[in-house]
Amino acid sequence: MSTVQSGPPSALMPLAAATLTQLDKVILGKSGQVRLSLACLLAGGHLLLEDVPGVGKTTLAQALAASLGLRFARLQFTSDLLPADLLGVSIYEPAEREFRFHEGPVFTQLLLADEINRATPKTQSALLEAMEERQVSEGGVSRALPSPFFVIATQNPASQLGTFALPESQLDRFLMTVSLGYPDPRAERELLLAGGRRDAARELAAVLSPQALIGAQQEVAAVHVSGALADYVLALVSASRLHSDVQAGLSPRAALGLLSAARAWAWLSGRAHVLPEDVRAVFSSVATHRLLGRNTGAPSPAVAAQLLATVAIP
């Protein structure tokens, strides 16, 4: 079990707070979703942004990359995209009389997989190894991806034409799902008067460096989890497995992810220990896309909300 941090507060916490402040100036009126997104990356996880087009998903990904000083690549997923277009390919070089591997867009620190559910399942599955193992295997050779490495994927509603549902194994690779939704009237008015925020996202200065981000992740991983808190997480997970309205409950990997996300939320709050409130703050984002309705096969936010309402806090 992790030990409680001692000594003075981390020097990285004010930088994380400054990062949130900067992001809030670009993604207007969505401070909760912005905080969840940063917590996801601090926990070392991948993020799925699900919403209708045009609400700022791509802008948020660009703003996160710029604020964290990460090398950024964006790849538009389409029905004709091939795995090699994402991962790279070996090409024979006559002058050298050998094959040479040409890296694909995945060899970056933050990859935006834009509209991931418009690609075929074959191309979607090409991301599985990269997201889980932080490496790409091609031609019998495994090549490590840069560190840190994150995937932020955007997804359009399944009801839209030309989409392919993400399989459960792909959904499970995303630590959290966040929906931005439409801005409130005040934020949308400010957005209209400013002419959008896309250019502002690209021009943001780095508040954290990749090395500092890795340091922050290490501090997050050391945030203390008590036995009682672990029992609360287990109670939520167990209740999900007994729920009659879902195909399957939360897996042990989901439980570990829930703790990681709660640690990041606690760290962003300036604490070195996790409270039940931290678990509750991130639970829906961690659990909903894993709780698929038994009849619909779609994520069930109502089940996640019901679990939070019925499972007692220790």
C-alpha positions in Angstrom: 0.0 0.0 0.0 1.1 3.5 -0.7 2.5 5.6 2.2 1.3 9.0 3.2 3.4 11.8 1.8 5.3 13.9 4.3 7.2 17.2 4.3 6.2 20.4 2.6 3.5 20.5 -0.2 4.7 19.5 -3.7 6.2 22.3 -5.8 4.3 20.7 -8.7 0.8 21.3 -7.3 0.8 25.1 -7.9 1.9 24.4 -11.5 -1.0 22.0 -11.9 -3.4 24.6 -10.5 -1.9 27.1 -13.0 -2.5 24.6 -15.8 -6.2 24.3 -14.9 -6.5 28.1 -14.8 -5.0 28.4 -18.3 -7.2 25.6 -19.7 -10.3 27.2 -18.2 -9.6 30.3 -20.2 -9.7 28.3 -23.4 -12.5 25.8 -22.6 -15.1 28.2 -21.3 -17.6 27.2 -18.6 -16.4 23.5 -18.4 -14.1 23.6 -15.4 -15.3 20.2 -14.1 -14.7 18.4 -17.4 -11.3 20.1 -17.8 -10.3 19.0 -14.3 -11.4 15.4 -15.0 -9.3 15.4 -18.2 -6.2 16.6 -16.5 -6.7 14.1 -13.7 -6.9 11.4 -16.3 -3.5 12.3 -17.7 -2.0 12.7 -14.2 -3.2 9.1 -13.5 -1.4 7.9 -16.6 -4.6 7.0 -18.4 -6.1 7.6 -21.9 -9.1 9.9 -22.4 -12.2 9.4 -24.5 -14.1 12.6 -25.3 -17.6 11.8 -26.5 -20.0 14.4 -27.8 -21.6 15.9 -30.9 -19.2 17.7 -33.3 -18.2 21.3 -32.7 -18.3 21.6 -28.9 -14.5 21.9 -28.3 -13.2 18.3 -28.0 -10.3 18.9 -30.4 -9.5 22.3 -28.8 -9.3 20.7 -25.4 -6.8 18.1 -26.6 -4.7 20.7 -28.2 -4.8 22.9 -25.1 -3.8 20.0 -22.9 -0.8 19.2 -25.1 0.3 22.8 -25.2 -0.1 23.4 -21.5 1.8 20.2 -20.6 4.6 20.8 -23.2 3.8 17.5 -25.0 4.7 16.7 -28.6 1.3 16.6 -30.3 -0.1 14.7 -33.4 -3.6 14.6 -34.7 -4.9 11.8 -36.9 -8.3 12.0 -38.5 -9.9 8.5 -38.3 -11.9 7.6 -41.4 -13.3 4.4 -42.8 -10.4 3.9 -45.2 -7.7 4.5 -42.6 -5.3 1.5 -42.4 -3.3 0.3 -39.3 -0.1 1.2 -41.1 -1.3 4.8 -41.5 -1.4 5.0 -37.7 1.5 2.8 -36.6 4.0 3.1 -39.4 5.4 0.8 -42.0 8.7 -0.8 -43.1 9.8 0.2 -46.6 12.6 -1.4 -48.5 15.5 1.0 -49.2 17.5 -0.2 -52.2 20.5 1.9 -51.4 20.8 0.3 -48.0 19.5 -3.1 -49.1 17.3 -3.4 -46.1 13.9 -2.5 -44.8 13.6 0.7 -42.9 10.8 1.5 -40.5 9.0 4.8 -41.0 7.2 5.9 -37.8 3.5 6.7 -37.9 1.7 9.4 -36.1 1.4 7.3 -33.0 5.1 8.0 -32.2 4.3 11.1 -30.3 3.6 12.1 -26.7 -0.1 13.0 -27.1 -2.0 11.5 -30.0 -5.4 12.9 -30.8 -7.4 10.1 -32.5 -10.1 12.3 -33.9 -13.5 10.7 -34.5 -12.1 7.3 -33.6 -15.4 5.5 -34.2 -15.4 6.5 -37.9 -12.5 4.0 -38.5 -13.1 0.2 -38.9 -12.6 -2.2 -36.0 -9.4 -3.4 -37.6 -7.8 0.1 -37.4 -9.3 0.8 -34.0 -7.7 -2.4 -32.7 -4.3 -1.3 -33.9 -4.2 1.1 -31.0 -4.7 -1.6 -28.3 -1.0 -2.5 -27.9 0.1 1.1 -28.0 -2.4 2.1 -25.3 -1.7 -0.8 -23.0 2.0 -1.5 -23.5 3.2 1.9 -24.7 4.9 0.1 -27.7 4.3 -0.9 -31.3 5.2 -4.3 -32.7 5.9 -4.5 -36.5 7.9 -7.0 -38.4 8.7 -8.9 -35.3 10.3 -5.9 -33.6 8.8 -4.0 -30.7 9.4 -0.3 -30.7 8.9 1.8 -27.5 6.7 4.9 -27.7 7.8 8.2 -26.3 7.3 8.9 -22.6 4.9 10.2 -21.5 2.4 8.8 -24.0 -1.3 9.5 -24.0 -4.2 8.9 -26.4 -7.0 11.4 -26.4 -9.8 10.1 -28.7 -12.9 11.9 -29.8 -16.1 10.0 -30.5 -19.3 11.1 -32.2 -22.6 9.7 -31.0 -23.3 6.2 -32.3 -26.5 7.4 -33.9 -24.6 9.4 -36.5 -24.0 7.9 -39.9 -20.7 6.3 -40.7 -19.7 5.2 -37.2 -18.5 1.9 -35.9 -19.1 1.1 -32.2 -15.9 0.7 -30.2 -15.6 -2.9 -28.9 -15.4 -3.5 -25.1 -11.7 -4.2 -25.2 -11.1 -0.8 -26.8 -13.4 1.0 -24.5 -11.6 -0.6 -21.5 -8.3 0.9 -22.6 -9.6 4.4 -21.9 -9.4 5.3 -18.2 -12.1 8.0 -18.4 -14.8 9.3 -20.7 -15.7 12.9 -20.6 -18.5 14.7 -22.3 -18.2 18.5 -22.8 -21.8 19.3 -23.8 -23.0 22.6 -25.0 -21.7 25.7 -23.3 -23.9 27.8 -21.0 -25.3 31.0 -22.6 -22.7 33.3 -20.9 -19.8 31.2 -22.0 -21.2 30.8 -25.5 -21.6 34.6 -25.8 -18.0 35.1 -24.8 -17.0 32.4 -27.3 -18.9 34.2 -30.1 -17.4 37.6 -29.3 -13.9 36.1 -29.3 -14.3 34.3 -32.6 -13.6 30.8 -31.1 -10.7 29.4 -29.1 -8.9 27.0 -31.5 -6.1 29.5 -32.3 -5.7 30.3 -28.6 -5.2 26.6 -27.7 -2.4 26.3 -30.2 -0.6 29.4 -28.8 -0.7 28.4 -25.1 2.6 28.4 -23.3 3.7 25.2 -21.5 3.1 25.4 -17.8 4.5 21.9 -17.1 7.3 20.1 -19.0 7.1 16.4 -19.9 9.6 15.7 -17.2 7.6 17.6 -14.6 4.5 15.8 -15.7 6.2 12.5 -15.1 7.2 13.7 -11.6 3.6 14.7 -10.9 2.4 11.3 -12.0 4.9 9.7 -9.6 3.5 11.9 -6.8 -0.1 10.9 -7.7 0.8 7.2 -7.6 2.1 7.8 -4.0 -1.1 9.3 -2.7 -2.3 7.3 0.2 -5.3 4.9 0.0 -6.7 3.6 3.4 -8.1 0.2 3.9 -11.6 1.7 4.4 -11.3 3.6 1.1 -10.3 0.4 -0.7 -13.3 -1.3 0.8 -15.6 1.5 -0.6 -14.1 1.0 -4.1 -14.6 -2.8 -3.8 -18.2 -2.2 -2.7 -18.9 -0.1 -5.8 -17.3 -2.7 -8.0 -19.1 -5.6 -6.4 -22.5 -3.8 -6.7 -21.8 -3.2 -10.4 -21.3 -7.0 -10.9 -24.6 -7.8 -9.3 -26.6 -5.1 -11.2 -29.2 -6.7 -13.5 -29.2 -4.0 -16.1 -25.6 -4.3 -17.3 -23.9 -7.0 -19.4 -20.9 -7.2 -17.1 -19.7 -5.3 -14.0 -16.5 -3.5 -13.5 -13.3 -5.5 -13.9 -10.3 -5.5 -11.5 -8.6 -3.2 -14.1 -11.5 -0.8 -13.8 -11.1 -0.9 -10.0 -7.4 -0.1 -10.2 -8.2 2.7 -12.7 -10.8 4.1 -10.3 -8.3 4.3 -7.6 -5.7 5.9 -9.9 -8.2 8.6 -11.0 -9.2 9.2 -7.4 -5.6 9.7 -6.4 -5.2 12.2 -9.2 -8.3 14.1 -8.1 -7.1 14.2 -4.5 -3.6 15.4 -5.6 -5.2 18.2 -7.6 -7.0 19.1 -4.4 -3.7 19.5 -2.6 -4.1 16.3 -0.5 -1.8 13.3 0.0 -4.7 10.9 0.8 -7.9 9.9 -1.0 -11.3 10.6 0.4 -14.6 9.0 -0.6 -15.5 12.3 -2.2 -12.6 11.8 -4.6 -13.8 8.4 -5.7 -17.3 9.8 -6.2 -16.0 12.8 -8.2 -14.4 10.5 -10.8 -16.6 7.4 -10.6 -19.0 8.2 -13.5 -16.2 9.1 -15.9 -14.3 5.9 -15.1 -17.3 3.5 -14.9 -20.0 4.6 -17.4 -18.3 3.5 -20.6 -17.6 0.1 -19.0 -21.2 -0.4 -17.8 -23.0 -1.4 -21.0 -26.8 -1.9 -20.9 -27.9 -5.5 -21.1 -30.6 -4.6 -23.6 -29.1 -1.6 -25.4 -25.4 -2.4 -25.4 -24.8 1.3 -24.9 -23.1 2.9 -21.9 -25.4 3.4 -19.0 -24.9 6.6 -17.0 -28.0 5.9 -15.0 -26.5 2.7 -13.6 -23.4 4.6 -12.5 -25.5 7.2 -10.8 -27.6 4.5 -9.1 -24.5 2.8 -7.7 -23.2 6.1 -6.2 -26.7 6.6 -4.6 -27.1 3.1 -3.2 -23.6 2.0 -2.1 -22.9 3.3 1.4 -19.8 5.5 2.2 -17.8 3.9 5.0 
